[in-house]
Amino acid sequence: MLNNSDEFHRRILNLPAIRPCESVSFPTLLTSLINLGRSICRFKSKTFFTNKPNAANSIRLIEALLIFLEDLLSANAPPRSESSTALCLSELHFIFQKLRFLLEDCARDDARLLMLVKSEEASTHFRVLISAVAVALDVIPAPESGAGEEALEVAELVRKQAARSSFQVGRDDRRAMRRVLRVTSRLGRGIAPEPVDLRRALDDLKIGSWGECNDEIKCLESELGRECGTNEKREAPFIGNLIAFLTYCRCTVFLSVERSRKNPVYQELDDQLVRVLKCNDFRCPITLEIMCDPVTLSTGQTYERSSILKWFGSGNRTCPVTGEKLTSVDLVPNLALKRLIMHKFQENRIKIDESRKPSTIDTCSVAAEQAMTLLANFLVGRLVIGTNEEQNKAVFEIRLLTKTSNFNRSCLVEADAIPSLLDLIRSTSRALQHNAMAALLNLSKCPRGQNIIMENRGLDITVEVLNSGLTGEARQHAAGVLFYLSSVEDNRRKIGRAPGAIQGLMGVLNDGEGQGKKSALAAFLGLLVHPENHWRVLAAGLAPHLVNMLRSSENGDLVADSLKVLAALVAKVDGAVAIVSAGILPIIVQILGSSNSKDAREYSVSLLLSLCSNDMTDVVPILVRNSTLMVSLYSLISDGSPRTSKKAASLIRILHAFNEKSSSSLAQEQFVRVW
């Protein structure tokens, strides 16, 4: 009968409750109510950061009411007016559920600021719920309830106290809110707040570490994502101001970052994720990241909650995958998929961390924009003149800020962060080089950032890290930088001619982990757009290396990416010859017959079609002799995408034409011999 609040995601101060069914037995109802009351009383040992007097008063009243309820249970006899008493207890059960949710929210250690700004709403909930307790006790038929005299006196005392209790926002909460608003007001005017004001505001919230501050930011970002998913978005600018305030505090107040599993400066989970979760269905179609909070639309497509909310927040009312116009933007939590993802994590002893999930919400308020401008200048100043510890902290903060926000990237680019990062990338500190390279990777996604990297010898430094970086992650990030730089035609030519660039990518492709290999493959794909780079990558041995990867790899994503690069290589005759010589044909046929990846099958058909059309006269006879190929191709015509079906049909026609020509030649030869 009790709801487990951990089973679903609940928005703060949303207090769902279910009324007990009418057919439930009286002892069962009473036992469940007592258990609920005890769970409420256990909050007595928890810390309440806001609404502390209201929470304490509510717990005290429920604690006293338990005396009455337990006396009813110990009577071990149904009351004389069971229906009336049961109706009262049913109402109390409904109220207790809501009160427990409310106490959970007030005791959340990652929602202190959010609960502070909603303290008025929370106090109203306390007042309404405790008043409802008084009403329920007022209508209970005391003489017929079956409780003892002392228990009835306790119930009457609770009723009177609940009826006259006053639940208001405390003075401490009001003072703390004024301090936060004072700081956000200064940020909105582009004025850097005094450090002492920031400290006082954080002390009011009892936020004393980088991790606690970051948890608060994640909670507010989640709330902002939900708010942006609505039509009105009235609270979005205000929540954006709060995020700006905490982000500014996180970067300027706290001098160090705690060492913990949650912190990516000390431990990266991305490579583990790539190795463990091989199913494309675990990735959001928008961000391509492993989903932490999957939700499903009416079209049946599943997305990460924050990414689809941003999509809706931009004014879109279609499904990103199907393009279908949505009649409803309701999001249904995909609990089955989430449990499957969690099972995979637990099975491989990897802890799911909600803070790993990036924010996909850009700035939505003037204060947030002004705060980011101030923060960018502050962090770049630390890069230039800070101590080693301050530089490391600043680099890490830049890495976080630039991970998903285009506005943050542009602010840091304009603040000249890139030249300073390039100077620090050659550091002998593994963590510093790792974070600086990751920050540079994020900034290379910005066109202006790409130009500044190239203008400041960033290509040479990136290639240096690519070949001799202190960590595998730093080399992986360097490969990613080359991929983004290769989006510009002139950069493709320069990267191809840069000594060590292609060799370095081959090294990452050979020795790197899953994400590193994907970054290297993406970089090769960008370089191959420039015709001059074809012979360079072939000379480096890319074709046979990719074929060997296809033989040994079990990672569906890597197989598809490798086939995509091979499809680009086969566009030229020398590339086609190198691929066929490496023994690609039986591998492609096997992939077509056994792979569950739509991308892998499409690239496989493209490869075979290009080989057959590229004057490769030896390929067609080999394919014709393979009896299983035709079965796979006909299957793709019926089950594949329109593009894949079209390519499969073209390949079938080529193979049939060769068969007919061969049969005609054989018949003519036999006729000549007979004649």
Backbone hydrogen bonds, N-H to C=O, Kabsch-Sander energy under -0.5 kcal/mol:
donor,donor_aa,acceptor,acceptor_aa,energy
5,S,3,N,-0.8
7,E,4,N,-2.0
8,F,5,S,-0.8
10,R,8,F,-0.5
14,N,11,R,-2.1
15,L,13,L,-0.7
24,V,21,C,-1.4
29,L,25,S,-2.5
30,L,26,F,-2.6
31,T,27,P,-2.6
32,S,28,T,-2.4
33,L,29,L,-2.2
34,I,30,L,-2.3
35,N,31,T,-2.3
36,L,32,S,-2.2
37,G,33,L,-2.5
38,R,34,I,-2.5
39,S,35,N,-2.1
40,I,36,L,-1.9
41,C,37,G,-2.2
42,R,38,R,-1.5
43,F,40,I,-1.4
44,K,41,C,-1.9
45,S,42,R,-1.2
46,K,43,F,-1.4
49,F,47,T,-0.6
49,F,106,C,-1.1
50,T,106,C,-0.6
55,A,51,N,-2.5
56,A,52,K,-2.5
57,N,53,P,-2.5
58,S,54,N,-2.1
59,I,55,A,-2.4
60,R,56,A,-2.2
61,L,57,N,-1.9
62,I,58,S,-2.2
63,E,59,I,-2.6
64,A,60,R,-1.8
65,L,61,L,-2.2
66,L,62,I,-1.7
67,I,63,E,-0.5
67,I,64,A,-1.1
68,F,64,A,-0.7
69,L,65,L,-2.0
70,E,66,L,-3.1
71,D,67,I,-1.6
72,L,68,F,-1.8
73,L,69,L,-1.9
74,S,70,E,-2.4
75,A,71,D,-1.3
76,N,72,L,-0.5
76,N,73,L,-1.1
80,R,144,E,-1.4
81,S,144,E,-1.2
82,E,79,P,-0.7
85,T,81,S,-2.4
86,A,82,E,-3.0
87,L,83,S,-1.9
88,C,84,S,-1.8
89,L,85,T,-2.6
90,S,86,A,-2.6
91,E,87,L,-1.7
92,L,88,C,-2.2
93,H,89,L,-2.5
94,F,90,S,-1.8
95,I,91,E,-2.2
96,F,92,L,-3.1
97,Q,93,H,-1.9
98,K,94,F,-1.5
99,L,95,I,-2.5
100,R,96,F,-2.5
101,F,97,Q,-1.9
102,L,98,K,-2.3
103,L,99,L,-2.5
104,E,100,R,-2.3
105,D,101,F,-2.1
106,C,102,L,-2.1
107,A,103,L,-1.6
108,R,104,E,-0.5
108,R,105,D,-1.0
111,A,108,R,-0.8
115,M,111,A,-2.4
116,L,112,R,-1.6
117,V,113,L,-2.3
118,K,114,L,-1.0
119,S,116,L,-1.5
122,A,118,K,-2.6
123,S,119,S,-2.6
124,T,120,E,-1.8
125,H,121,E,-1.9
126,F,122,A,-2.3
127,R,123,S,-2.3
128,V,124,T,-2.7
129,L,125,H,-2.6
130,I,126,F,-2.5
131,S,127,R,-1.9
132,A,128,V,-1.8
133,V,129,L,-1.7
134,A,130,I,-1.9
135,V,131,S,-2.1
136,A,132,A,-2.4
137,L,133,V,-2.3
138,D,134,A,-1.6
139,V,135,V,-1.2
140,I,136,A,-0.5
142,A,140,I,-1.6
145,S,141,P,-0.8
145,S,142,A,-1.1
152,L,148,G,-2.2
153,E,149,E,-1.9
154,V,150,E,-2.1
155,A,151,A,-2.3
156,E,152,L,-2.1
157,L,153,E,-2.3
158,V,154,V,-2.6
159,R,155,A,-2.2
160,K,156,E,-2.3
161,Q,157,L,-2.5
162,A,158,V,-2.7
163,A,159,R,-2.0
164,R,160,K,-1.6
165,S,161,Q,-0.9
167,F,165,S,-0.5
168,Q,166,S,-0.6
174,R,170,G,-2.0
175,R,171,R,-2.5
176,A,172,D,-2.4
177,M,173,D,-2.2
178,R,174,R,-2.0
179,R,175,R,-1.8
180,V,176,A,-2.0
181,L,177,M,-2.4
182,R,178,R,-2.0
183,V,179,R,-1.9
184,T,180,V,-2.5
185,S,181,L,-1.9
186,R,182,R,-1.6
187,L,183,V,-2.3
188,G,184,T,-2.2
189,R,185,S,-1.0
189,R,186,R,-0.5
190,G,187,L,-1.7
191,I,186,R,-2.7
197,D,194,E,-0.7
198,L,194,E,-1.8
199,R,195,P,-2.4
200,R,196,V,-2.1
201,A,197,D,-2.1
202,L,198,L,-2.3
203,D,199,R,-2.7
204,D,200,R,-2.1
205,L,201,A,-1.1
206,K,202,L,-0.5
206,K,203,D,-0.9
207,I,202,L,-2.6
208,G,206,K,-0.8
213,C,209,S,-2.0
214,N,210,W,-2.6
215,D,211,G,-2.3
216,E,212,E,-1.8
217,I,213,C,-1.8
218,K,214,N,-2.2
219,C,215,D,-2.0
220,L,216,E,-2.3
221,E,217,I,-2.5
222,S,218,K,-2.0
223,E,219,C,-2.0
224,L,220,L,-2.7
225,G,221,E,-2.3
226,R,222,S,-1.9
227,E,223,E,-2.3
228,C,224,L,-2.6
229,G,225,G,-0.7
230,T,227,E,-1.5
236,A,233,K,-0.5
239,I,235,E,-2.7
240,G,236,A,-2.6
241,N,237,P,-1.9
242,L,238,F,-1.9
243,I,239,I,-2.4
244,A,240,G,-2.2
245,F,241,N,-2.3
246,L,242,L,-2.4
247,T,243,I,-2.8
248,Y,244,A,-2.4
249,C,245,F,-2.1
250,R,246,L,-3.0
251,C,247,T,-2.0
252,T,248,Y,-2.0
253,V,249,C,-2.7
254,F,249,C,-1.0
260,S,258,E,-0.7
263,N,260,S,-1.1
266,Y,263,N,-1.6
267,Q,263,N,-1.4
273,L,269,L,-2.5
274,V,270,D,-2.2
275,R,271,D,-2.0
276,V,272,Q,-2.4
277,L,273,L,-2.7
278,K,276,V,-1.0
282,F,279,C,-1.8
283,R,280,N,-1.7
284,C,289,E,-2.6
288,L,284,C,-2.6
291,M,282,F,-2.7
295,V,303,Y,-2.9
296,T,332,V,-2.8
297,L,301,Q,-2.5
300,G,297,L,-1.6
303,Y,295,V,-2.7
305,R,293,D,-1.8
308,I,304,E,-2.2
309,L,305,R,-2.1
310,K,306,S,-1.7
311,W,307,S,-1.8
312,F,308,I,-2.3
313,G,309,L,-2.6
314,S,310,K,-1.2
314,S,311,W,-0.5
315,G,312,F,-2.0
316,N,311,W,-1.4
319,C,324,E,-2.2
323,G,319,C,-2.8
326,L,317,R,-2.8
332,V,296,T,-2.1
334,N,294,P,-2.5
335,L,333,P,-1.5
338,K,334,N,-2.3
339,R,335,L,-2.6
340,L,336,A,-1.9
341,I,337,L,-2.6
342,M,338,K,-2.8
343,H,339,R,-2.5
344,K,340,L,-2.1
345,F,341,I,-2.2
346,Q,342,M,-2.9
347,E,343,H,-2.8
348,N,344,K,-1.3
349,R,346,Q,-1.3
350,I,345,F,-3.0
354,E,352,I,-0.5
356,R,353,D,-1.4
357,K,354,E,-1.1
362,D,360,T,-0.6
369,E,365,S,-1.8
370,Q,366,V,-2.8
371,A,367,A,-2.7
372,M,368,A,-2.1
373,T,369,E,-2.0
374,L,370,Q,-2.3
375,L,371,A,-2.7
376,A,372,M,-2.6
377,N,373,T,-1.7
378,F,374,L,-2.1
379,L,375,L,-2.8
380,V,376,A,-2.3
381,G,377,N,-1.9
382,R,378,F,-1.8
383,L,379,L,-1.9
384,V,380,V,-1.6
385,I,381,G,-2.6
386,G,382,R,-1.8
391,Q,387,T,-2.9
392,N,388,N,-2.3
393,K,389,E,-2.3
394,A,390,E,-2.5
395,V,391,Q,-2.7
396,F,392,N,-2.1
397,E,393,K,-2.3
398,I,394,A,-2.4
399,R,395,V,-2.3
400,L,396,F,-2.0
401,L,397,E,-2.8
402,T,398,I,-2.1
403,K,400,L,-1.1
405,S,401,L,-0.6
406,N,404,T,-0.6
409,R,405,S,-1.8
410,S,406,N,-2.4
411,C,407,F,-2.3
412,L,408,N,-2.2
413,V,409,R,-2.5
414,E,410,S,-2.4
415,A,411,C,-1.4
416,D,413,V,-1.6
417,A,412,L,-2.2
420,S,416,D,-0.7
421,L,417,A,-2.3
422,L,418,I,-2.6
423,D,419,P,-1.6
424,L,420,S,-1.6
425,I,421,L,-1.5
426,R,422,L,-0.5
426,R,423,D,-0.5
427,S,424,L,-2.0
430,R,428,T,-0.5
433,Q,429,S,-2.5
434,H,430,R,-2.6
435,N,431,A,-2.6
436,A,432,L,-2.6
437,M,433,Q,-2.4
438,A,434,H,-2.0
439,A,435,N,-2.5
440,L,436,A,-2.3
441,L,437,M,-2.1
442,N,438,A,-1.9
443,L,439,A,-2.2
444,S,440,L,-1.8
445,K,442,N,-1.1
446,C,443,L,-1.4
450,Q,446,C,-2.2
451,N,447,P,-1.8
452,I,448,R,-2.0
453,I,449,G,-2.3
454,M,450,Q,-2.1
455,E,451,N,-2.2
456,N,452,I,-1.3
457,R,454,M,-0.9
458,G,453,I,-2.7
461,I,457,R,-1.7
462,T,458,G,-2.6
463,V,459,L,-2.5
464,E,460,D,-2.0
465,V,461,I,-2.1
466,L,462,T,-2.5
467,N,463,V,-1.6
468,S,464,E,-2.3
469,G,465,V,-2.0
475,R,471,T,-1.8
476,Q,472,G,-2.2
477,H,473,E,-2.6
478,A,474,A,-2.0
479,A,475,R,-1.9
480,G,476,Q,-1.7
481,V,477,H,-2.2
482,L,478,A,-2.0
483,F,479,A,-1.7
484,Y,480,G,-2.1
485,L,481,V,-2.6
486,S,482,L,-1.9
487,S,484,Y,-1.4
488,V,485,L,-1.6
492,R,488,V,-1.8
493,R,489,E,-1.5
494,K,490,D,-1.9
495,I,491,N,-3.1
496,G,492,R,-2.3
497,R,493,R,-1.6
498,A,494,K,-1.1
498,A,495,I,-0.5
501,A,498,A,-1.9
504,G,500,G,-2.1
505,L,501,A,-2.1
506,M,502,I,-2.2
507,G,503,Q,-1.9
508,V,504,G,-2.1
509,L,505,L,-2.4
510,N,506,M,-1.6
511,D,507,G,-3.0
512,G,508,V,-2.3
517,K,513,E,-2.7
518,K,514,G,-2.0
519,S,515,Q,-2.2
520,A,516,G,-2.3
521,L,517,K,-2.6
522,A,518,K,-2.3
523,A,519,S,-2.2
524,F,520,A,-2.5
525,L,521,L,-2.2
526,G,522,A,-1.9
527,L,523,A,-2.4
528,L,524,F,-2.2
529,V,526,G,-1.1
530,H,527,L,-1.6
533,N,530,H,-2.1
534,H,531,P,-1.6
536,R,532,E,-0.5
537,V,533,N,-2.3
538,L,534,H,-2.1
539,A,535,W,-2.3
540,A,536,R,-1.4
541,G,538,L,-1.3
542,L,537,V,-2.2
545,H,541,G,-1.5
546,L,542,L,-2.6
547,V,543,A,-2.0
548,N,544,P,-2.2
549,M,545,H,-2.0
550,L,546,L,-2.1
551,R,547,V,-1.5
552,S,548,N,-1.5
553,S,549,M,-2.9
556,G,554,E,-0.8
559,V,555,N,-2.2
560,A,556,G,-2.1
561,D,557,D,-2.4
562,S,558,L,-2.8
563,L,559,V,-2.3
564,K,560,A,-1.8
565,V,561,D,-1.9
566,L,562,S,-2.4
567,A,563,L,-2.3
568,A,564,K,-1.2
569,L,565,V,-2.0
570,V,566,L,-2.2
571,A,568,A,-0.8
572,K,569,L,-1.5
576,A,572,K,-2.3
577,V,573,V,-2.7
578,A,574,D,-2.0
579,I,575,G,-2.1
580,V,576,A,-2.5
581,S,577,V,-2.4
582,A,578,A,-1.2
583,G,580,V,-1.7
584,I,579,I,-1.1
587,I,583,G,-0.5
588,I,584,I,-2.3
589,V,585,L,-2.2
590,Q,586,P,-1.9
591,I,587,I,-2.3
592,L,588,I,-2.5
593,G,589,V,-1.5
594,S,590,Q,-1.5
595,S,591,I,-2.6
598,K,596,N,-0.5
601,R,597,S,-1.9
602,E,598,K,-2.2
603,Y,599,D,-2.7
604,S,600,A,-1.9
605,V,601,R,-2.3
606,S,602,E,-2.3
607,L,603,Y,-2.4
608,L,604,S,-2.4
609,L,605,V,-2.7
610,S,606,S,-2.5
611,L,607,L,-2.6
612,C,608,L,-2.4
613,S,609,L,-1.5
614,N,610,S,-0.9
616,M,611,L,-0.9
617,T,615,D,-1.5
619,V,616,M,-1.7
620,V,616,M,-0.8
622,I,618,D,-0.8
623,L,619,V,-2.2
624,V,620,V,-2.6
625,R,621,P,-1.5
626,N,623,L,-1.1
627,S,625,R,-0.8
629,L,626,N,-0.6
630,M,626,N,-0.6
631,V,627,S,-0.5
632,S,628,T,-1.7
633,L,629,L,-2.4
634,Y,630,M,-2.6
635,S,631,V,-1.8
636,L,632,S,-1.8
637,I,633,L,-1.5
638,S,634,Y,-1.2
639,D,635,S,-2.5
640,G,636,L,-2.4
645,S,641,S,-3.1
646,K,642,P,-2.0
647,K,643,R,-2.0
648,A,644,T,-2.7
649,A,645,S,-2.4
650,S,646,K,-2.0
651,L,647,K,-2.3
652,I,648,A,-2.3
653,R,649,A,-2.1
654,I,650,S,-1.8
655,L,651,L,-2.3
656,H,652,I,-2.7
657,A,653,R,-2.5
658,F,654,I,-2.0
659,N,655,L,-2.0
660,E,656,H,-2.8
661,K,657,A,-2.4
662,S,658,F,-2.7
663,S,659,N,-2.7
664,S,660,E,-2.5
665,S,661,K,-2.4
666,L,662,S,-2.4
667,A,663,S,-2.3
668,Q,664,S,-2.3
669,E,665,S,-2.3
670,Q,666,L,-2.2
671,F,667,A,-2.2
672,V,668,Q,-2.3
673,R,669,E,-2.0
674,V,670,Q,-2.3
675,W,671,F,-2.6
